[in-house]
Amino acid sequence: MTEYLSIAGNNLAYEVSGRGPLVVLAHGIGDSRHSYRFLAPALADAGYRVANVDIRGCGDSSLGWDGYSRTDIAGDLVAVVRHLGGPAVIIGQSISGGAATIAAATAPDLINGIIEVAPFTRVQPFDLGGLIRVKRFRTGYSQMAQVMVLGRLASWKKYLDAAYPVKPADWDAELTRIEAKLTEPGRMKVLQAMCKTSPADAGAQLANVTCPVLVIEGSLDPDWADPRAEGEKIIADLPRGLGELAVIEGAGHYAHAQTPEHVLALARPFLDKTLANA
């Protein structure tokens, strides 16, 4: 059942399943909580209370928010944890990985740990060498540029094709759902606004994180020429000993939907350890 949390006159949609320690799921740009359609029930079955959130401007959440930065999204996620009664672990993908970093750094009493899946948590320098060498990176970069500047749904679909090297069994229906949502008035504008935000706010907070962090990258993610190297840089910017990195071979930008069983296998021991005393 969809529930709504009112934040500054806007509505944040989420649904809760399962019982146990709280885990909050937050998706990436141009998506919705439906991207966790495989992972959310698996976590609930494993003994967690799972709050699956449509981040601001996406899914069933309202439009018209003042901003779409990682700091803005982090504030929403902290509000969800506070509303539901934390502490919690946040699992954040892409832009929400950066938001999870900020939430952990600014609300350490509420956030016990974070799992970042393919996170945009650092400012990305222009990688000309990577664009020349790595075709999937070149494809992802060029299609995202067209989305950001022109708001082309066709370009977003081409990006998704590269971001899912292997498609989930329900991909045709899922792509139809994504397309229908992004053709609603205002939804593509939100996607573009999020594309234009800088992850500098998240990168600046990495040193202030005090809880355990698990970074999960897909080896074929088209958003980086070398996804493992990006994950290693995030870990290096955290306080020593807090972060660990896992790379799923053959996964793209959406490992939680493409290879949910691998993400679950990585998440379970992290969650069990982190939430043991929650």
C-alpha positions as CSV (number, residue, x, y, z in Angstrom):
1,M,0.0,0.0,0.0
2,T,1.3,3.4,-1.0
3,E,1.7,5.9,1.9
4,Y,2.7,9.5,1.8
5,L,4.8,11.7,3.9
6,S,4.2,15.5,3.7
7,I,7.4,17.5,3.5
8,A,7.2,21.3,3.1
9,G,3.9,21.1,1.3
10,N,4.9,18.3,-1.0
11,N,4.2,14.5,-0.8
12,L,6.8,11.8,-0.7
13,A,5.4,8.4,-1.7
14,Y,6.7,5.1,-0.1
15,E,5.5,1.7,0.9
16,V,6.5,-0.4,3.8
17,S,6.8,-4.2,4.0
18,G,8.1,-6.8,6.4
19,R,9.0,-6.6,10.1
20,G,12.3,-6.1,11.8
21,P,15.2,-3.5,11.6
22,L,14.5,-0.7,9.2
23,V,16.0,-0.6,5.7
24,V,15.2,2.4,3.5
25,L,15.5,2.0,-0.3
26,A,16.1,5.0,-2.6
27,H,16.3,4.7,-6.4
28,G,18.1,6.7,-9.1
29,I,17.1,9.4,-11.5
30,G,14.3,8.8,-14.0
31,D,13.1,5.8,-12.0
32,S,10.8,4.9,-9.1
33,R,10.6,2.5,-6.2
34,H,9.6,-0.1,-8.7
35,S,13.3,-0.6,-9.6
36,Y,13.5,-2.4,-6.2
37,R,10.7,-4.8,-7.2
38,F,13.0,-7.8,-6.7
39,L,15.1,-6.7,-3.8
40,A,12.4,-5.2,-1.6
41,P,10.4,-8.4,-1.1
42,A,13.6,-10.4,-0.7
43,L,14.7,-8.1,2.1
44,A,11.3,-8.2,3.8
45,D,11.4,-12.0,3.6
46,A,14.8,-12.0,5.2
47,G,13.5,-10.2,8.3
48,Y,13.7,-6.5,7.7
49,R,11.1,-3.7,7.7
50,V,11.6,-2.2,4.2
51,A,10.6,1.3,3.3
52,N,10.8,1.7,-0.5
53,V,10.7,5.3,-1.4
54,D,9.9,7.3,-4.5
55,I,12.4,10.1,-4.3
56,R,11.1,13.6,-4.8
57,G,9.6,14.3,-8.2
58,C,9.6,10.6,-9.2
59,G,7.2,7.7,-9.2
60,D,4.1,8.6,-7.2
61,S,5.8,11.5,-5.3
62,S,4.6,14.9,-6.1
63,L,6.2,17.5,-8.5
64,G,7.0,21.1,-7.6
65,W,9.8,20.6,-5.1
66,D,12.2,23.6,-4.6
67,G,15.3,21.5,-5.5
68,Y,16.6,18.1,-6.6
69,S,20.1,18.0,-5.2
70,R,21.5,15.1,-3.2
71,T,21.3,17.3,-0.1
72,D,17.6,17.7,-0.8
73,I,17.0,14.0,-1.3
74,A,19.1,13.2,1.8
75,G,16.8,15.4,3.9
76,D,13.8,13.5,2.6
77,L,15.3,10.2,3.5
78,V,16.2,11.3,7.0
79,A,12.6,12.5,7.4
80,V,11.3,9.1,6.3
81,V,13.6,7.4,8.9
82,R,12.5,9.7,11.6
83,H,8.9,9.3,10.7
84,L,9.1,5.5,10.7
85,G,11.3,5.3,13.8
86,G,14.9,4.7,13.1
87,P,17.7,3.9,13.2
88,A,18.0,2.5,9.7
89,V,20.4,1.5,6.9
90,I,19.8,3.3,3.6
91,I,20.4,1.6,0.3
92,G,20.8,4.3,-2.3
93,Q,21.4,3.8,-6.0
94,S,23.0,6.4,-8.3
95,I,22.0,9.9,-7.2
96,S,20.6,8.4,-4.0
97,G,24.0,6.8,-3.2
98,G,25.3,10.4,-2.9
99,A,22.2,11.3,-0.9
100,A,22.8,8.4,1.5
101,T,26.3,9.7,2.1
102,I,24.9,13.1,3.1
103,A,22.2,11.5,5.3
104,A,24.7,9.4,7.1
105,A,27.0,12.3,7.7
106,T,24.3,14.8,8.9
107,A,22.1,12.4,10.9
108,P,24.5,9.8,12.5
109,D,21.9,9.2,15.3
110,L,19.4,7.9,12.7
111,I,21.6,6.2,10.1
112,N,23.5,3.1,11.2
113,G,25.0,2.2,7.8
114,I,24.6,2.9,4.0
115,I,24.9,0.7,0.9
116,E,25.6,2.7,-2.2
117,V,24.8,0.9,-5.5
118,A,26.5,2.5,-8.6
119,P,26.7,5.8,-6.7
120,F,27.3,9.3,-8.0
121,T,29.0,10.5,-4.8
122,R,32.0,12.4,-6.2
123,V,32.5,15.1,-8.8
124,Q,33.4,13.4,-12.1
125,P,36.4,14.9,-14.0
126,F,36.0,14.8,-17.8
127,D,37.5,11.5,-18.9
128,L,38.5,11.9,-22.6
129,G,40.7,8.8,-22.5
130,G,37.9,6.7,-21.2
131,L,35.5,8.0,-23.9
132,I,38.0,7.0,-26.6
133,R,38.8,3.6,-25.1
134,V,35.5,2.3,-23.7
135,K,32.5,2.1,-26.1
136,R,29.9,1.5,-23.3
137,F,31.1,4.6,-21.5
138,R,31.0,6.6,-24.7
139,T,27.4,5.4,-25.4
140,G,26.2,6.2,-21.8
141,Y,27.9,9.6,-21.8
142,S,26.5,10.7,-25.2
143,Q,22.9,9.5,-24.5
144,M,22.9,11.2,-21.0
145,A,24.1,14.4,-22.5
146,Q,21.2,14.4,-24.9
147,V,18.8,13.7,-22.0
148,M,20.2,16.5,-20.0
149,V,20.2,19.1,-22.8
150,L,17.2,18.1,-24.9
151,G,15.1,16.0,-22.6
152,R,14.8,13.2,-25.2
153,L,13.0,10.1,-24.0
154,A,14.5,8.1,-26.9
155,S,18.0,9.0,-25.6
156,W,17.0,7.9,-22.1
157,K,15.8,4.5,-23.4
158,K,19.1,4.1,-25.3
159,Y,21.0,4.9,-22.1
160,L,19.0,2.3,-20.2
161,D,19.7,-0.3,-22.9
162,A,23.4,0.2,-22.2
163,A,22.9,0.4,-18.4
164,Y,21.3,-3.1,-18.4
165,P,23.8,-5.3,-20.2
166,V,21.4,-8.2,-19.4
167,K,17.7,-7.3,-19.2
168,P,15.5,-8.6,-16.4
169,A,12.8,-11.1,-17.5
170,D,10.1,-8.4,-17.2
171,W,12.1,-5.7,-19.1
172,D,9.5,-5.0,-21.8
173,A,6.8,-4.3,-19.2
174,E,9.2,-2.3,-17.1
175,L,10.4,-0.2,-20.0
176,T,6.8,0.5,-20.9
177,R,6.1,1.6,-17.3
178,I,9.2,3.9,-17.2
179,E,8.2,5.4,-20.6
180,A,4.6,6.1,-19.4
181,K,5.8,7.8,-16.2
182,L,8.3,10.0,-18.0
183,T,5.7,11.2,-20.5
184,E,3.6,12.6,-17.6
185,P,3.9,16.4,-17.6
186,G,6.9,17.6,-15.5
187,R,8.6,14.2,-15.0
188,M,11.2,14.6,-17.7
189,K,12.0,18.1,-16.3
190,V,12.8,16.4,-12.9
191,L,15.1,13.9,-14.6
192,Q,16.9,16.8,-16.4
193,A,17.2,18.8,-13.2
194,M,18.7,15.9,-11.4
195,C,21.2,15.3,-14.2
196,K,22.3,18.9,-13.8
197,T,23.0,18.7,-10.0
198,S,26.6,18.3,-8.9
199,P,27.7,15.5,-6.5
200,A,30.1,18.0,-4.9
201,D,27.8,18.2,-1.8
202,A,28.0,14.4,-1.3
203,G,31.7,14.2,-2.0
204,A,32.3,16.9,0.7
205,Q,30.5,14.8,3.3
206,L,32.4,11.5,2.7
207,A,35.0,12.5,5.3
208,N,32.2,13.1,7.9
209,V,30.6,9.7,7.6
210,T,30.9,7.7,10.8
211,C,28.9,4.5,10.0
212,P,29.9,1.5,7.9
213,V,29.6,1.8,4.1
214,L,29.3,-0.8,1.4
215,V,29.8,0.4,-2.2
216,I,28.5,-2.0,-4.9
217,E,29.6,-1.4,-8.5
218,G,28.7,-3.2,-11.7
219,S,31.7,-4.0,-13.9
220,L,29.8,-3.0,-17.0
221,D,28.3,0.2,-15.7
222,P,28.3,2.7,-18.7
223,D,28.6,5.7,-16.4
224,W,32.3,5.1,-15.8
225,A,35.1,3.9,-17.9
226,D,36.4,2.0,-14.8
227,P,33.6,1.4,-12.3
228,R,36.0,-0.4,-9.9
229,A,38.3,2.6,-9.8
230,E,35.4,4.9,-9.0
231,G,34.3,2.7,-6.1
232,E,37.9,2.7,-4.8
233,K,38.0,6.5,-4.9
234,I,34.8,6.7,-2.8
235,I,36.3,4.2,-0.3
236,A,39.5,6.2,-0.1
237,D,37.6,9.5,0.7
238,L,35.9,7.9,3.6
239,P,37.5,7.6,7.1
240,R,39.9,4.7,7.2
241,G,38.3,1.3,7.8
242,L,34.6,2.4,7.3
243,G,34.2,1.4,3.6
244,E,34.2,-1.8,1.6
245,L,33.8,-2.3,-2.1
246,A,32.2,-5.1,-4.1
247,V,32.1,-5.3,-7.9
248,I,29.5,-7.5,-9.6
249,E,30.9,-8.9,-12.8
250,G,28.7,-8.3,-15.8
251,A,26.3,-6.0,-14.0
252,G,25.5,-2.5,-15.3
253,H,24.2,0.6,-13.5
254,Y,21.2,-1.2,-12.1
255,A,22.7,-4.2,-10.3
256,H,19.8,-4.2,-7.8
257,A,17.4,-5.0,-10.7
258,Q,19.7,-6.8,-13.1
259,T,21.3,-9.1,-10.5
260,P,19.2,-8.8,-7.3
261,E,20.4,-12.1,-6.0
262,H,24.0,-10.9,-6.0
263,V,23.1,-7.6,-4.3
264,L,21.1,-9.5,-1.7
265,A,24.0,-11.8,-1.0
266,L,26.2,-8.8,-0.4
267,A,23.7,-6.8,1.5
268,R,22.6,-9.5,4.0
269,P,25.8,-9.9,6.0
270,F,26.3,-6.1,6.0
271,L,22.8,-5.5,7.2
272,D,22.9,-8.3,9.8
273,K,26.1,-6.8,11.2
274,T,25.1,-3.2,11.0
275,L,21.6,-3.5,12.4
276,A,22.3,-6.2,15.0
277,N,21.9,-3.8,17.8
278,A,19.4,-1.4,16.2
